[in-house]
Amino acid sequence: MPTPTLDPAAAPPGTVTADADPPSGAGTVPEDAAPPVPSGRWERGRWEARTRAVLPAAAVYAVAAVLHLVVLALMNRSAGATVYDRLLAWDAQHFVSIATEGYPDHFTHGPEGELTGNTLAFFPLFPLAVRAVHGLTGLGTETAAIVTAHLAFAAALFAVHNLLARLHGRRTALVAIVLLALAQPMALVYFMAYSESLFLALAAAALLAAHRRAWLTAGAFAALAGLTRPVAAAVALAVAVAAAHQMFRARRPAFRPMAAVPLACAGTPAYLLWVGDRLHRPDAWFLIQAAGWDTHWDSGAGFAEFLGYAFTRAEGWVAVSTAVLVLASLGCTAAAWGTPTWPPLLVYGTAVVLVAVGQSNYYHCKLRMLLPAVVFLIPLARALARARTRTLVTTLACGSLFGCWYGAYMLTTWPYAI
């Protein structure tokens, strides 16, 4: 079995640290290595292990949900708009519309005949999950959409914590999910009726399954992520890297890793083909996306133009803060490549970051698009995990208050979509 290290944060990728769970299939124990464990003690130990795996994510979810909603309520000064309304703002209404009415079967046009965006631009898995929660609970569709996002985010925290605990130890994993849920600007979106929470849950589950070498499970989760957001190409790429790495180490091809790759790639093309067939144009989704949100790949030209605007001509602080925070995310992503982090996680997170900055869209949506990347949180999480407890708690508390305030401000005071 691998030897535990004294410094969990310094352990190489895949190393079993002193406070990390060993990966499945890490080794076998000789039959004479230890006396048989009484069944009662074994059952108790298994229950304790499950509790230890679930409790950190559950605690962080509960604290994050309460703090975000309390700060949002304090910031919500607009008459006639409740906290409930805020959680259903902007894109949330499109998801609710899909869950209740389904998709249109035609292009939509403006008063002068120009092509406009419609709900076909939004991928189907989150609305399907909303419809399922609505059917199972009897909740109204809007309430079911919020509940679905909350359930998905709780699952995402569990998957991210378990993955990072295997890679970097439990202390680093706990710090990382606190940063993810509280300190990250725009983390409030995870509690809105948006698809980010479900996407992160599926992406993290795919990566966790790949690290456990449950290849078909990894491919299935990646395919579902592909039905949630188009950036799921990053998940498919990460599964492919994990499969290639495994076969390279084994020095032979293997059916399950090879089968996981096309399965992981299936989700997004399936939806794009469905939209194309529905509207009788293979590029229908791209036309709708460009018409409604002016989103297309521009190799970062739009982002570079935004940086010039933010640092030379912008009047408000939102543009400047967005530019600084996105640049900080880019710097931390680069720093993550200098840490002993599992390559598929690096590939996944870096791909998410590159998509966020490499395509044209509204600059005030950039921080939301960076939310599921995770990878740029790792250098900070590793550094804080090595700090003294007082320093760690103070830093996380200050970061959490800033993250909650930033998201609440953008949702209650900033007048444009996030």
N, C-alpha and C positions, 0 to 999 in steps of 0.2 A: 504493500500500500504506500502512497506518497507520504513523505515525511512532512508534518506540520511545520510551518515557519513561525518565527517569533514576531515578525512584522507582517500582518496580513496585507497591508497596503502595498508592500514591496514584493509580494509574491507574483511570479509570472503567471500569465493567463492559464487557467485550467488547473493551477496548483491548489491543493486542498490546504487551506489555512487552518489555524488552530480553532477558529470559531466558525468555519464554513462547513456546510454539508458536503460529504464526498460525492462525486459524480457517480451516477449509476454505472455499474460495470467496472468500477475502479480497480477491483481486484477480488480475489476469493480468499476466504479464511480457512486454513486447514481445519479438519474436523477435530483434531486434538488440541487446538489452540486455546480453548477455554471450555469450562464446564457448561453444560446446558443451562440456559436461562429459564427460570420458572415462567410459565405462561402468563401468570398474573403480572409479574414484573415487566415482561415483554410488552403486554398490552398497555400497561401504564406508561412505559417508555415511548411507545408509538404515539399515544395520545399527547404526551408532553412535546414530542417532536412536531406534531401537527400544530399544536397551539403555538409553539415557538415560531413556526413558519408563518402563521396567519396573524398573530397578535400585532407585530410592528406595522404591517400594512393597514390593519383595521384601525389602530390607534391614530396613525397619521391621517387616514381618510377622515375620521371623525373630527379631529382637531382642525383640519384644513376646511372641511365643509362648514363648521361652525364659524371659524374666523373669517372666511371669505364672505359668508352671508351676513355676518354682523357688520363688517366694514362696508359691505354693499348697502345695507340698510341705513347706516349712518351717512353715507355719501348720497343717498337717493333723495334729493331735494325736489325733484320734479313733481308737481301736482298732477295727479291722475295716472302716474306711472308707478306701479308697485314693484317690489323686488321680484315677484312672480313674473311680471311683465318684462323686467330686464333679462331674466333667464330665458325668455322666449323671443329675444330681439333678433333682428337681422336674419341671418341664414337659418335660424331655428324655425322661422315661419315657413320656409321652403320645405324643410324636413317634415313639419307637421302637415303641410299641404299634401305631400307625397303619401304620407301615412294614411290620410283620410280619403284622398281623391284619386291617388295613383298618378301615373305620368301622362302627359299629353301625347297624342299620336300625330303631331304635326309641328312644323316650325311656327313660331309666333313672330308677328310683325308690328311695328309701330304705326302711328297714324299716317305717316308718309310712305309706308310700305317697306321701311328699313327692317332688317332682321334684328330681333331682340333676343335676349337670353330667356330661358325658362327652366323649369325644374329638372329637365333631362340632364342638365349639367351636374346634378348632384347624384352621387352613387347610391345604390339601393339598400345596402345592408342595414344602415342605421334606421331608416324609415321602416324596414321590415321588422327590426327588433322592437321599435316603438309600437307597431301594430300588434306584435305578439304580447308585449306587456299590457297593452290596452285590452286585448282579448282575455288574458289570464286574470287580470285584476279588476276589470270593470272601470278603471280610472278613465277620466277624460283623456283625449289624445294628447293635449298639451301637457297635462300633468304626467302622463305616461312617458312623454319625450324627456322630461326632466329626470324622472326616476330612472329611465334607461341610461342616461348619461352618468348618473351617480353610481349605479350598479356597475357599469362598465369601468368607471374610474377606480372603484374599489378593487375590481379584478386586475386592472392595470398595475396598481401599486403592488399587489401581491406578486404578480409575475415579474415586475422589474426588481423588486426586493430579492426574490429568490434567485434571479439570474445574477445580480450583482453580488449577492452573498457567496455564490459559488465561485465568482471570479476574484472578488476583492475582500471577502470577509463581511460579517454581519454589521460591524460598526460603520464601515464605509457605505454599505447598502442602505442602512437606516438614514444616514446623513443625506445620501443621494435622493431618497424618496421624499425627505422633508424639503430639500431644494426643489424637487420636481413639483410637489403639490402646493407649496406655500411661497417660497422665495422667488420662483421663476416668474418674471413679469408676464401677465396675461394668463396665469394658471387658473384664474377664475373661469376661463372658457371650459375647463373640464367639468364644471358643474352646470353649464348651460346646455340647452338642447342642441348641441353641436356634435359632430361625429368624431372629434379629436380623441375623446376618451375611449370610444370603442376601437378606433384605429390603434391607439397605443396599447390597449389590452391585447389585441390580436398580434401586433408586431412583437411585443415582448413575449407572448406565449410561443410564437414561432421560433424566436431566438432561444428561449429556454428549452424548447423541445429539441432544437438542433444541438444545443450543448449537451443534452442528455442522450443524444444520438437516437432519438425517436423520430426518424426521418420522415415517415409518411404523415405523422402528426404535425411536424414542422411545416411540411408542404401544404397540408390542409389549412392550417392557421394562416399561412401566407396568402393562400388563395382567397380566404375570407377577407383578409386585409385588403386585397385587390378589389373587392366589391364594396369597400368602405371609402377609400380615398385613392386618387390616382398616384400619389406618392408611394404607394405600396410597391412600386418597382424597386424601391430601396430594400424592402423586406425580401423580395424574391432574389435580389442580388446577394444579400447576406446569406440566405439559405444556400445559394449556389457556391459561395465562397466556403461555407462550412462543409458542404459535401465534398468539394474538391480537396479541401485540407485533410478531411478524414481519409479519402481514398489515396492521397499522396502519402500520408503517414503509413497506411496499410500496404502501400506499394501494389495495389491491385484494385480494379473496378469492383463495385458492389451494387447490387440491384437497388436496394432501398435508398441510398443517397442519390443515385442517378435518377430514380423515379421521383424523388422529392422535388427536383429542380423544375421539370415541366409543370408539375402540379402547382408549385408555388407561383409560377408565371401565369396561371390560367385565369385568375379572377378579373383583372382589369381588361384584358382583351375581350373576354366574354361579354362584359357590359358594353364596351365600345361597339362590338359587333352587333349586339342587340339593338342599341340605339340606331346604328346605321341601317339595320334591316327595318326597324320601325318607321324611319323617315325616308327610306329608299335612297340614302346617300352614305357611302362608307365613311365620309369625313364629317358626318352630322354633328357628333359631339364636339369636335374641335371648332366648328362654325358657331355653335351655340355658346360655347365657353368664351370665344373671342368677342362675339357680339354683345354678350351680357356683362362680361367682366374684363375684357381686353387682356386676357391671360394667354400668353404664349411664351415659348422659349426664346430668350434674346441674349443668352450667354452672359447675363449680368449687366448688359448695357443700361437697362432701366435703373438698376440698383446704383450703378456708378453715377448716373445722372442725379439720382435722389441724394447721394452723398454730397455732391456739389451744391445742390439746393439747400440741404440741411445746414451745411457749415458756412454758407456765404449769404444766403438770402432769406432763410426761413424766419418768420416773425415769432411763432410760438415755440414753446419748449418741447412739444410732443415730437416734432420732426427730429430735433437734435437728440433727444433722449432715445428715440427709436434707432437713429444712426449709431449712437454710442453703444447701445445694448446689442445691436446686431453685430457690430464689429467686435465687441467683446466675445460674443458667441463664436464668431469665426476664429478668434485668437485661442479660445479655450478648446475648440475642435482641433486646431493644429497642435496644441499642447497635448491633447489626448493621444496623439500618434507617438508621442515620446514616452508614454507610460506603458507598462506591461499589461495591455488590455487585449482581450480576445479579438482577433482580426475581424470576424463577421460583425461584431458589435460596432467596431470602428467604421467598417464599410457602410453599414446601415445608417448610423448617425450622420456620417459625412455626406452620404447621398441625400438625406433629408435636408441638411443644411444647404447643399449646393442647389437643390431644387428651389428652396425658398428664396435664395438670392439670385438664381440664374434665370428666373422667369419674370416676365413683366406682370405686375399687379400693383394694387394700391400699397403704398409704403406702410400705411397704418395696419396692414394685415400681416406684415412680415413676422412680428414677434409671435403671433398666433401660429403661423405656419412652422415656426421653429420648435414649438412645444414638444412634439413627440420625439425629437432627435435624441435626447438623453445623453449622448456621448460627450457633449461639452460640459456636462455637470460633473463628470468623473474626476478631472484634475482637482477641482475645488473640493469635492467630496473626500478624496484621498487626503488632501492637505488638512482639512478640518478634522478628519478622523484621527489624525496624529496629534492634534492640538490638545491642550488641557481641557478638561470638562467645562470649566468656567468660560474659557474663550469660545469653545464650541457652542455652548448654550447661548451666550450673548450674541454671537455672530448669526446664528440661525434665527434667534428671536428678532433681531433688527432686520435681517433679510426677509423674514416672513411678513413683518408689518409693511415693509416697502412693497413686496410683491402683491399683497392683498390690496393695499391702497392704489397701486398703479392700475391693476385690473378694474377696480371699482371706479376710478376716475375715468378710464377709457370707456366704460360702459354707461356712466351716468352723466358725464360732462362733455366728453368729446362727441361732436355731433355726427361723425361719420361711422361707417361700418367697421367692425373690427374683424 
